């Protein structure tokens, strides 16, 4: 069987699996299968740029494009996925949800700032979904498409899951992290989840020019290797790349790490079809396994004896009546208990005050000499407080 025949068998199998998924009500598995197979016939390599909040993802996209078109702001972040494709239109389209429907807002690359960055420009009732920029660009024309994604954990819950879903659509993902420290537990968990959804990963460590020997690149490589994650770890500098592009300095460009990053992307692209086919086969096997478990569970439920609903309802009603009777007794018991406690506390207080009064009267009768009024008053107050304390506790 040649490659074309193998691909035909794979597509036929996936079509049957998709039909079965929908018959069993598993639209989520159907979509995953379709996305996995769709990767095989693509003419371009779709690369999702992901990672933590404010780690330089948009600057990295600009570095790959070789022009500064993706919006970057120190006080605002990318709020929605932004897709960059090659095209002569030099235009941008923003899809927004409004009410129960969607519409597309047209613009030019200069409008991207207001379209994709977070801020106070959002219109109430209008939700931005995704932006697509079609620009003439040599990197994109050579067979690539880039997706700039919102920061994981930076803009609210759910973004990490949304980015993983984008990774399930992309052929490769670049995870951007800081070169200065090892990956934290949340980022490692995100990378592990992304590696299961996306066929190929690269970890780009930004701000590498601030650290010697690539910063924590070695340690991060060990973190990934310990978890069985295959990914190139490449230190980069967005600022050096931008300066190199501005000045045409080849040595500065080499120091930026971008040539190594581009080489890693080219390697992924060269084996794209094989990788996509293997990933699709693995995805289909996983989906079939999930469907099999669903069918087994349904058969087990169907084979289980039908409950005696009449008996169960009668028992439930009896339990409810009993609970109501118990609940009706509680207010009476509570009132009686509070009343008894108050009576006992009052009795103890009166008895204690009578003892104290008797003792002070005897002292006054038997005492000799003048009594110091302030001292006597203080002793009386202290004794009264002594008698009151257990009453308040009770």
C-alpha positions as CSV (number, residue, x, y, z in Angstrom):
1,X,0.0,0.0,0.0
2,X,1.5,3.4,-1.0
3,X,1.2,6.6,0.9
4,X,-1.8,7.9,-1.2
5,X,-3.7,4.6,-0.5
6,X,-2.8,4.7,3.2
7,X,-4.1,8.3,3.4
8,X,-7.3,7.3,1.6
9,X,-7.9,4.4,4.1
10,X,-7.3,6.8,7.0
11,X,-9.8,9.4,5.6
12,X,-12.4,6.7,5.0
13,X,-11.9,5.4,8.6
14,X,-12.1,8.9,10.0
15,X,-15.3,9.6,8.1
16,X,-16.9,6.5,9.6
17,X,-15.7,7.4,13.1
18,X,-17.1,10.9,12.7
19,X,-20.5,9.5,11.7
20,X,-20.4,7.1,14.7
21,X,-19.5,10.0,17.1
22,X,-22.5,12.0,16.0
23,X,-24.8,9.0,16.2
24,X,-23.7,8.6,19.8
25,X,-24.0,12.3,20.6
26,X,-20.3,12.9,20.9
27,X,-19.9,16.0,18.8
28,X,-16.7,16.9,20.7
29,X,-15.0,13.7,19.5
30,X,-16.3,14.2,16.0
31,X,-14.7,17.7,15.9
32,X,-11.4,16.4,17.3
33,X,-11.3,13.7,14.6
34,X,-12.0,16.1,11.8
35,X,-9.4,18.6,13.0
36,X,-6.7,15.9,13.2
37,X,-7.4,14.6,9.7
38,X,-7.6,18.2,8.3
39,X,-3.9,18.7,9.3
40,X,-2.8,16.1,6.7
41,X,-3.8,18.0,3.6
42,X,-2.7,21.5,4.5
43,X,-0.4,23.5,2.3
44,X,0.9,25.5,5.2
45,X,2.2,24.8,8.7
46,X,-0.1,26.4,11.3
47,X,2.0,27.5,14.3
48,X,0.3,28.7,17.5
49,X,2.4,31.0,19.7
50,X,1.4,30.3,23.3
51,X,2.6,30.7,26.8
52,X,2.3,32.7,30.0
53,X,0.9,36.2,30.4
54,X,3.3,39.0,29.3
55,X,6.2,36.8,28.1
56,X,6.7,38.4,24.7
57,X,4.5,36.2,22.5
58,X,3.4,39.1,20.2
59,X,7.0,40.3,19.9
60,X,8.1,36.8,18.9
61,X,5.4,36.7,16.2
62,X,6.8,40.0,14.9
63,X,10.3,38.5,15.0
64,X,9.2,35.6,12.9
65,X,7.4,37.8,10.4
66,X,10.4,40.1,10.2
67,X,8.1,43.2,10.5
68,X,6.4,44.8,13.5
69,X,2.8,44.4,12.7
70,X,1.4,42.4,15.7
71,X,0.4,44.9,18.4
72,X,2.6,45.1,21.5
73,X,1.9,47.4,24.5
74,X,3.5,47.4,28.0
75,X,0.2,48.0,29.8
76,X,-2.1,45.8,27.7
77,X,-2.2,42.3,26.5
78,X,-3.6,40.3,23.6
79,X,-7.2,39.6,24.4
80,X,-8.2,37.3,21.4
81,X,-6.5,34.9,19.1
82,X,-5.0,36.7,16.1
83,X,-4.2,34.7,12.9
84,X,-1.6,35.9,10.4
85,X,-1.9,34.5,6.9
86,X,-0.1,35.4,3.6
87,X,-2.2,37.5,1.3
88,X,-2.0,40.5,-1.0
89,X,-5.1,42.1,0.5
90,X,-3.2,43.6,3.4
91,X,-6.5,43.6,5.4
92,X,-7.8,42.6,8.8
93,X,-11.1,41.1,9.7
94,X,-12.5,40.9,13.3
95,X,-15.3,38.4,14.1
96,X,-17.5,39.7,16.9
97,X,-20.5,38.1,18.7
98,X,-23.5,40.4,19.1
99,X,-26.7,39.1,20.7
100,X,-27.4,35.7,19.2
101,X,-25.4,36.2,16.0
102,X,-22.0,37.1,14.7
103,X,-20.7,39.7,12.3
104,X,-17.3,40.6,10.7
105,X,-15.6,44.0,11.1
106,X,-13.2,44.9,8.3
107,X,-10.0,47.0,8.7
108,X,-6.4,47.4,7.9
109,X,-3.3,46.2,9.9
110,X,-3.0,49.6,11.5
111,X,-6.4,48.8,13.2
112,X,-5.1,45.7,14.9
113,X,-4.2,47.6,18.1
114,X,-7.8,48.4,18.9
115,X,-9.1,45.1,17.6
116,X,-7.0,42.6,19.5
117,X,-5.6,44.3,22.7
118,X,-7.5,44.3,25.9
119,X,-8.6,47.7,27.2
120,X,-11.6,49.9,27.9
121,X,-12.6,50.1,24.3
122,X,-15.0,47.1,24.4
123,X,-18.6,47.9,23.5
124,X,-21.2,46.6,25.9
125,X,-23.0,43.5,24.5
126,X,-20.2,43.1,21.9
127,X,-17.7,40.2,22.3
128,X,-14.6,39.9,20.2
129,X,-13.9,36.3,19.1
130,X,-11.0,36.2,16.6
131,X,-9.0,38.4,14.3
132,X,-7.5,37.4,10.9
133,X,-4.8,39.5,9.3
134,X,-3.9,38.7,5.6
135,X,-0.6,40.5,4.8
136,X,2.1,40.1,2.1
137,X,5.0,38.5,4.0
138,X,7.9,36.3,2.9
139,X,7.9,34.1,6.0
140,X,4.1,33.4,5.6
141,X,4.4,33.0,1.9
142,X,7.0,30.2,2.4
143,X,4.3,28.0,3.9
144,X,3.4,29.2,7.3
145,X,0.5,30.6,9.3
146,X,0.9,32.1,12.8
147,X,-1.6,32.3,15.6
148,X,-0.9,34.8,18.4
149,X,-2.8,33.7,21.5
150,X,-3.9,35.4,24.8
151,X,-1.7,34.7,27.8
152,X,-2.4,31.6,29.8
153,X,-3.8,32.5,33.2
154,X,-3.4,36.3,32.5
155,X,-6.8,37.4,31.4
156,X,-9.1,35.1,33.3
157,X,-10.1,31.5,33.8
158,X,-10.7,29.4,30.6
159,X,-7.9,30.9,28.5
160,X,-5.6,28.0,29.1
161,X,-8.2,25.6,27.9
162,X,-9.0,27.8,24.9
163,X,-5.3,27.9,23.9
164,X,-5.0,24.1,24.2
165,X,-8.0,23.9,21.9
166,X,-6.1,26.1,19.4
167,X,-3.1,23.8,19.8
168,X,-5.4,21.0,18.8
169,X,-6.0,22.9,15.5
170,X,-2.4,23.9,14.9
171,X,0.4,21.7,13.4
172,X,2.9,23.0,15.9
173,X,3.1,25.2,19.0
174,X,5.7,27.6,20.3
175,X,5.5,27.9,24.1
176,X,7.1,31.2,25.2
177,X,8.6,31.3,28.7
178,X,11.1,33.5,30.5
179,X,14.7,32.4,30.3
180,X,15.5,33.4,33.8
181,X,13.8,30.6,35.8
182,X,12.6,27.0,35.4
183,X,9.0,26.5,34.4
184,X,6.5,26.7,37.3
185,X,4.1,23.8,38.0
186,X,1.1,25.5,36.2
187,X,3.2,26.1,33.1
188,X,4.5,22.5,33.1
189,X,0.9,21.2,33.4
190,X,-0.1,23.5,30.5
191,X,2.7,22.2,28.3
192,X,1.9,18.6,29.1
193,X,-1.7,19.1,28.1
194,X,-0.7,21.0,25.0
195,X,1.7,18.2,24.0
196,X,-1.2,15.8,23.9
197,X,-3.2,18.0,21.6
198,X,-0.5,19.4,19.3
199,X,1.9,17.2,17.1
200,X,5.0,19.3,17.7
201,X,6.3,21.7,20.3
202,X,9.1,24.2,20.6
203,X,9.9,26.1,23.8
204,X,11.3,29.6,23.2
205,X,12.9,31.3,26.2
206,X,12.5,35.0,25.9
207,X,14.8,37.7,27.4
208,X,17.8,35.3,27.0
209,X,20.1,38.3,26.4
210,X,19.7,39.2,30.1
211,X,21.2,35.9,31.3
212,X,24.4,34.0,30.7
213,X,24.4,30.7,28.8
214,X,20.8,30.7,27.9
215,X,19.5,31.2,31.5
216,X,17.5,28.2,32.7
217,X,17.4,26.5,29.3
218,X,19.2,23.4,30.5
219,X,17.0,23.0,33.6
220,X,13.9,23.5,31.5
221,X,15.0,20.9,29.0
222,X,15.4,18.4,31.9
223,X,11.9,19.3,33.2
224,X,10.4,18.5,29.9
225,X,12.5,15.3,29.4
226,X,11.5,14.0,32.8
227,X,7.9,14.2,31.7
228,X,8.5,12.6,28.4
229,X,7.8,15.8,26.4
230,X,9.8,16.1,23.2
231,X,10.6,19.8,22.4
232,X,13.5,21.9,21.3
233,X,14.4,24.5,24.0
234,X,15.7,27.7,22.3
235,X,16.8,30.9,24.1
236,X,15.8,34.0,22.2
237,X,15.8,37.8,22.5
238,X,13.0,39.7,20.9
239,X,14.8,43.0,21.4
240,X,18.0,41.8,19.7
241,X,16.0,40.4,16.8
242,X,14.3,43.7,16.3
243,X,17.5,45.6,16.4
244,X,19.1,43.1,14.0
245,X,16.2,43.5,11.5
246,X,16.5,47.3,11.8
247,X,20.3,47.4,11.3
248,X,20.8,44.3,9.1
249,X,23.5,43.1,11.6
250,X,24.0,39.4,11.0
251,X,25.9,38.7,14.2
252,X,23.3,40.4,16.3
253,X,20.6,38.4,14.5
254,X,22.5,35.2,15.3
255,X,22.7,36.2,19.0
256,X,19.0,36.8,19.1
257,X,18.4,33.0,18.7
258,X,15.9,33.5,15.9
259,X,17.9,31.6,13.3
260,X,17.8,28.6,15.6
261,X,14.1,29.0,16.2
262,X,13.4,29.3,12.4
263,X,15.5,26.2,11.8
264,X,13.5,24.2,14.4
265,X,10.2,25.4,12.7
266,X,11.6,24.3,9.3
267,X,12.4,20.9,10.7
268,X,8.9,20.5,11.9
269,X,7.6,21.7,8.5
270,X,9.7,19.2,6.6
271,X,8.1,16.2,8.4
272,X,4.7,17.8,8.7
273,X,2.7,15.3,6.6
274,X,4.2,12.3,8.4
275,X,3.7,13.9,11.8
276,X,0.2,14.9,11.0
277,X,-0.7,11.4,9.7
278,X,0.7,9.7,12.9
279,X,-1.1,12.2,15.1
280,X,-4.4,11.6,13.2
281,X,-4.0,7.9,13.6
282,X,-3.4,8.3,17.3
283,X,-6.3,10.6,17.6
284,X,-8.6,8.2,15.8
285,X,-7.5,5.3,18.0
286,X,-8.2,7.4,21.1
287,X,-11.6,8.5,19.9
288,X,-12.5,4.9,19.1
289,X,-11.4,3.9,22.6
290,X,-13.6,6.6,24.1
291,X,-16.6,5.6,22.0
292,X,-16.0,1.9,23.0
293,X,-16.1,3.0,26.7
294,X,-19.3,5.0,26.1
295,X,-21.0,2.0,24.4
296,X,-19.9,-0.4,27.2
297,X,-21.4,2.0,29.8
298,X,-24.6,2.3,27.9
299,X,-24.9,-1.5,27.6
300,X,-24.2,-1.9,31.3
301,X,-27.0,0.5,32.1
302,X,-29.4,-1.3,29.7
303,X,-28.5,-4.7,31.2
304,X,-29.1,-3.6,34.8
305,X,-32.5,-4.6,36.3
306,X,-35.2,-1.9,36.2
307,X,-35.6,-0.4,39.7
308,X,-38.9,-0.9,41.5
309,X,-39.9,2.7,41.2
310,X,-43.2,2.4,43.1
311,X,-41.4,1.0,46.2
312,X,-38.6,3.6,46.0
313,X,-41.2,6.4,45.8
314,X,-43.2,5.0,48.8
315,X,-39.9,4.7,50.8
316,X,-38.9,8.2,49.9
317,X,-42.3,9.6,50.9
318,X,-42.1,7.8,54.3
319,X,-38.7,9.2,54.9
320,X,-39.9,12.7,54.0
321,X,-42.9,12.4,56.4
322,X,-40.5,11.2,59.1
323,X,-38.2,14.1,58.4
324,X,-41.0,16.6,58.6
325,X,-42.2,15.3,62.0
326,X,-38.6,15.5,63.3
327,X,-38.3,19.0,61.9
328,X,-41.6,20.0,63.6
329,X,-40.3,18.9,67.0
330,X,-37.1,20.9,66.8
331,X,-38.6,24.4,67.4
332,X,-40.3,23.1,70.5
333,X,-37.2,21.3,71.8
334,X,-35.1,24.4,71.0
335,X,-37.5,26.8,72.8
336,X,-37.8,24.5,75.8
337,X,-34.0,24.1,76.0
338,X,-33.4,27.9,75.8
339,X,-36.1,28.5,78.5
340,X,-34.6,25.9,80.8
341,X,-31.1,27.4,80.3
342,X,-32.3,30.9,81.0
343,X,-34.1,29.8,84.1
344,X,-31.1,28.0,85.4
345,X,-28.8,30.9,84.7
346,X,-31.1,33.4,86.4
347,X,-31.4,31.1,89.5
348,X,-27.6,30.9,89.7
349,X,-27.2,34.6,89.3
350,X,-29.7,35.4,92.1
351,X,-28.1,32.9,94.4
352,X,-24.7,34.3,93.8
353,X,-25.8,37.9,94.3
354,X,-27.6,36.9,97.6
355,X,-24.4,35.3,98.9
356,X,-22.3,38.3,98.0
357,X,-24.9,40.7,99.6
358,X,-24.9,38.7,102.8
359,X,-21.1,38.7,103.0
360,X,-20.8,42.4,102.5
361,X,-23.5,43.2,105.0
362,X,-21.7,41.0,107.6
363,X,-18.5,42.9,106.9
364,X,-20.2,46.2,107.4
365,X,-21.8,45.1,110.7
366,X,-18.7,43.5,112.1
367,X,-16.2,45.9,110.7
368,X,-14.4,48.4,112.9
369,X,-13.1,51.8,111.8
370,X,-14.0,53.8,108.8
371,X,-14.6,52.0,105.5
372,X,-12.9,53.5,102.4
373,X,-15.8,53.9,100.1
374,X,-13.9,53.7,96.8
375,X,-12.1,50.5,97.8
376,X,-15.3,48.9,99.0
377,X,-17.1,49.9,95.8
378,X,-14.3,48.3,93.7
379,X,-14.6,45.0,95.7
380,X,-18.3,45.0,95.2
381,X,-18.0,45.5,91.5
382,X,-15.3,42.8,91.2
383,X,-17.5,40.3,93.2
384,X,-20.5,41.0,91.0
385,X,-18.4,40.5,87.9
386,X,-17.3,37.2,89.3
387,X,-20.9,36.0,89.8
388,X,-21.9,37.3,86.3
389,X,-19.1,35.5,84.3
390,X,-20.4,31.9,84.6
391,X,-23.9,33.2,83.9
392,X,-22.8,34.7,80.6
393,X,-20.9,31.6,79.7
394,X,-24.0,29.5,80.4
